[in-house]
Amino acid sequence: MNKIAIFIILGVFALVALIYYSFGGIAPNRDFPGAKFVQIDKKWDMPIILEEISGISWIDNQHIACVEDEEAIIFIYNTKTSQIDKQIVFGEDGDYEGITLVGKDAYVLRSDGVIFEVLNFQKDSLVVNEYSTGMSKEFEWEGIAWEKKRNRLLLSIKNKADKNSKPIYAFNLKTKTIEEKPAYEIKFNDPAFKILEQKIDQQIIEPSEVTVHPITGDIYVLESTNPKILILNSSGSIKKLHVLKEEQFGQPEGLTFDDQGHMYISNEGSGGLGNILKVTLDKKPEKK
């Protein structure tokens, strides 16, 4: 290798290092057009074991159920003490992407579309059932939510879609089978997406979570790749798109509501600590 080539390589490394340290070791944010700061009401930093927190579901005024990417464990996080009260092992290691609660039972979604039903999940003696969507193995399943009104689980996929829309499927809790037709479809040409100034294709929304508002019944779709929240009404029509700032939401993977309708979003740590944020979307953030 000649000297010129060596100097070029060293120059590239120096430039990368300069950028890295200029941003405190964090890559600069690249927000979508229309991105806005939202009100963060409270923040809980997760213990290191939940660095890769991938799904959350509200239990009560003091507890949130959490899962992380790699282990088949339901973590009961105490928001008053900021500690993990309990760890519930329900299976083998895998890629777990979401959790939702139906009464005393927990449902955990694995990225290959397998749903784990953990009956009476806080009891010492567990009964665990597994159900497969039986759909394309090319799908990357990322979100799960209980739609109480229709007694079914909503399941979102991150990657695959046709050229016009992205589906949200439903798993019937009575028959324990997935419904053939999508429960909802996110239309890529909806005017709500114009704010993004982005090409209309399947990457316009890549869901990391889906959640149902306990009071309005609206469907909330969270994206982690380019942080945003899409809100659909119970008929499936898009109501609003919130584009989020990466400075506030580095890698949002989980979303849940308490019984009063307050929103909680979890972020993976990406080399640091994961967190859970209590968020108010339609309120101007307080000035520091």
N, C-alpha and C positions, 0 to 999 in steps of 0.2 A: 504494500500500500504506500503510495507516495505521500509527501508531506502536505500537499494541498488537500488531498482527501482527508487526512487526519485532522487538519485544522477545521475543515468544514464540519466534520463529525463532532469535534469538540465544541464548535460554535453552536451547533444545534442543541447539544446537551446543556450548554450554559444558558441558552435562551429558555429552554424548558424549565430549568432550575429557577431562573429569575421569575418566570410567570408563577411557578408553584409557590415560591416563598412570598411573592408579592400578595398572594391571596391567602396567606396563612396555611398553606398546604392544601387548600381547597380549590378545585377548579372554578373559574369564574362562572357566574350564573348566566344562562342564556334564556331569558324569559320570552314567552310568546307575546305578540302584540295584545294589548288589553289586559295584561297581568296586573293585578292590584293586591296591595297588602290588605289583610283582613285582621279582625280583632282576635288576638290570642288572650283568652281569659285566664288560662292556667296551663302550666307545663309540668310534666312529670318525666324526669330522666330515668330510663330503664336501667336495671342492673345489667352487667355485661352478658349474662346468659340470654337476655332478650335484645341483644344488639340487632338481630335480624328479625325483629317482630314483624309478622306478616299479616296478622288478622286480630281483630278485637271484637268483643261483644259485651255490652253492659249487663251486669248482673243486678246490682242494687246500688244504693247511695254510697257504698264504700268499696265496691269490688267490680273489677272488669276482668273478663276471661280473655286470655291472650294465647296465640300460638306463634311459633317461629318457624323459619324455613326448613330446618333440617331434622327436627326431632318430633316424634309423636307424643307430645306433652301438652296438656292444657295447663297453663299457669294462671292461678288466681291472684291477681294483683290488687293490693290494698291501697286505695288512693288517699287514705287518711294517714297511714304510716309510711307510705312509699316503699313498701316491702312486698315480697311474694309470700302469700300466706300458705299456698299449697301448690304442689306439682302433681298432676294426674297423668300417668303414662297409659296410653290407650292402644299402642301398636309399635311397629318398627319404624326406624328412621326413614325419612322420605322428604318430599318437597311439599310442605303443607302451606296453603295459601289463604285460608279463610276459616272463620268460625262463626256460627250463629246459634242462638239458644231458642229452644221451643219448650217453654215450661221448665221442667227439671232436666230435660235432655239437651245434649250438645250435638251439633252436626259440624264436622270438620271436613273441608274440601282439600283433596290432594290435586296437584297440578295435572295429573293424568285423567282426572274426571271421576276418581273413586271418592265416594262420600262415606265417612265414618259416622255412624250413629252411636253415640255414647249415652246409654240410658242411665238416668239418675247419676249424672257425671260427678257429683260431689260426694257420692257415697263411697265407702271403702271397697265394696264388692261391685266391680264393674261388669256390665254386659255390653259388648261392642258388636255391632253388625256392620257389614260392608255392602255398599251398593255401587254398581258401576253405571255410568251413563250409557255405556255401550256405543258411544259415538266415536267419530274419527279420532285416532290417536295423534293426529297432527294438531288438534286443539290444545291450547295452553289455558287450562281453567284457572281463574284467578279470584273470583268473588262468589260469595254465598250469603243469602239473606232469607229470613223467614217473612213471607207475605201472609200475615195472619188472616186477612180478609178472605183469602182464597185457599188457605191451609196448604201452602206449597212453598218450596224453597226456590228462590231465584238463583240462577247460576250464570255468571258472565265469563266470556272467553276474551283473552287478550289479543290473540294474533289473527287467526283466520277469519275471513268474511268474504261475502261476494262483493262485487264492485259498487254496490249501491247502499249497503247497510251492514250493521253488525247486530247479531241477535243476542237476546237474553233468554235463556231457556228456563223451564220450570220443571221441578221434580215434585211429583204428586206424593204427599206424605201418607195418603190413605192406601194407594196401590204400590207405593215404593218404586215407581217407575218414572222415567223422564217423559214429558209430553213431546210428541213428535214435532209439532209446530212451535216456533218460538213464542214465548209469552209477550215479548216486546221486541221491537226492532228500532235501532238507532239509525235514522236516515242521514247519510253523509251530506246530502244537499240541503239540509235544514238551514234556514237563515241564521240560526244561533251560532253556526260555525264560521260565519263570514268574518267575525272579529279576529280570527286566527291568521287571516291572510295566507292560508295554506292550501296546497293542492288537495282537492277532494278525493280521498282514497281511504283505505282501511286504517291508515296511521293517524287519521284525524282524531280518533279516540281509541285508546288501548286500555281498556278497563283493568284496574288492579283490585277493585272492590265494588260490590253493589250492596245497597242497604235501603230499607224501607223506613220512612219517617213514621213514628208510632202514632202521630196525631193526624197528619194530613193524608197519609197513605202514598205520598209522593215517592218516586224511585230516585235514589241518589247514586250516580255512577262516578266513582273516583278513578283518576288516572295518575300513575306514578311517573311514567316516562317523561312527560311534559305536564307538570302538575295542573290539574283542573278538576272541577266537579260539574257534572252535567245533571240537571234535574228534570225528570219526566213526571207528568201527572199519572194518576192511576189508570188512565186510558192509554198511556204510552206516548202522548204528545210532549215534545220538548218545551219546557217552561223557561229555562234559563241556563246559561253557561257561565260558570265562574272560573276565570283563569287565575291561577295562584302564583305567587312569587316563590321561586326556588330558595330564596334567602330564608323564607319561613318554612317551606315544605321541601326538604331535600329529597326524600324518597317516600312519599305517602302511600302506604300499602293497606292500611286498615281504617274503617270508618264505622262508627256506631252512634246511637242516640240513647239518652236516658229517657225515663218515662215522661219527663217534662218537655222533651224535644230538643234538649241541648246536644250539640254535636261534639264528638270526640274523634280525632284523627291520629293515627299512629304512623311514625316514620321510622324506617330502618336506619341504623347508625351509619352505614357506609364507611366503616373504619373507626367510627366514634361510638357514642352512646345512642341507642334508639330512644324514642320518646313517645309520649301521648300528649296531645294538645287538646284542650277544651277551646272550641272555636265558635265565634259568632260571625257568620258570613256577611250579613247585611248591616254592618255597623262599622263606622269609620274607626280605624285603629287609634288608640290614644297617643297623643304626642308625648315623646320622652323629653 
